[in-house]
Amino acid sequence: MRSRRLGTVPQPLRKPVEVWDGHRTIPTSRFGSDHWHLLLHLQESGSVRRKHWRDGPTLLADAELHGHTDYDVIRDLAAADLVHPFMEERRLSSAGRVVRAELVEHLRGGGNFSNFRADVVVTRLAS
């Protein structure tokens, strides 16, 4: 039986890095913790407190997306019909309220942003 060398630390797992092209929207199947974090903290008034805005790459389900801001995340949520952008105000759509409620239940049940799968919820809503 081979023994492991003491002091050997495995390399941390890291998601692949992508650079956003500035045009395409991200499908719900690729939404990651940053999309769900912003949806969760979107107030009914349509505002997001500044402390919930994030800097750095957008974390997707399968990659880190560089050049993609929280404003782009809002556009992705709008393209998925989870948020209705109106001028500078954003309101949750009826589907957005359902997905947000599912997200809250998922988090209360011990889940986290990175393993929440809204594409299942969105598919169920479309049926």
Backbone hydrogen bonds, N-H to C=O, Kabsch-Sander energy under -0.5 kcal/mol:
donor,donor_aa,acceptor,acceptor_aa,energy
8,T,5,R,-1.3
9,V,7,G,-0.6
18,E,64,E,-3.1
20,W,18,E,-0.5
20,W,66,H,-3.0
30,R,27,P,-2.1
31,F,27,P,-0.5
31,F,28,T,-1.0
34,D,59,L,-1.1
35,H,32,G,-0.5
36,W,32,G,-1.9
37,H,33,S,-2.5
38,L,34,D,-2.0
39,L,35,H,-2.2
40,L,36,W,-2.4
41,H,37,H,-1.8
42,L,38,L,-0.6
42,L,39,L,-0.7
43,Q,41,H,-0.6
43,Q,47,S,-2.7
46,G,43,Q,-2.1
52,H,49,R,-2.4
53,W,50,R,-1.6
58,T,65,L,-2.5
60,L,58,T,-0.7
60,L,63,A,-3.1
61,A,30,R,-2.5
64,E,16,P,-2.8
65,L,58,T,-3.1
65,L,63,A,-0.5
66,H,18,E,-3.0
66,H,64,E,-0.7
68,H,65,L,-0.8
69,T,67,G,-0.6
73,V,69,T,-1.7
74,I,70,D,-2.1
75,R,71,Y,-1.8
76,D,72,D,-2.3
77,L,73,V,-2.5
78,A,74,I,-2.2
79,A,75,R,-2.6
80,A,76,D,-1.6
81,D,78,A,-1.7
82,L,77,L,-2.9
83,V,77,L,-0.9
84,H,91,R,-4.0
86,F,89,E,-4.1
89,E,86,F,-2.9
90,R,46,G,-0.9
91,R,84,H,-2.2
93,S,82,L,-1.6
97,R,93,S,-2.3
98,V,94,S,-1.8
99,V,95,A,-2.7
100,R,96,G,-2.6
101,A,97,R,-2.3
102,E,98,V,-2.3
103,L,99,V,-2.5
104,V,100,R,-2.5
105,E,101,A,-2.2
106,H,102,E,-2.5
107,L,103,L,-2.6
108,R,104,V,-2.6
109,G,105,E,-1.8
110,G,107,L,-1.5
111,G,106,H,-2.5
115,N,112,N,-1.0
116,F,113,F,-1.3
118,A,116,F,-0.6
120,V,117,R,-0.6
121,V,117,R,-0.7
122,V,118,A,-3.5
123,T,119,D,-2.1
124,R,120,V,-1.9
125,L,121,V,-2.2
126,A,122,V,-1.9
127,S,123,T,-1.0
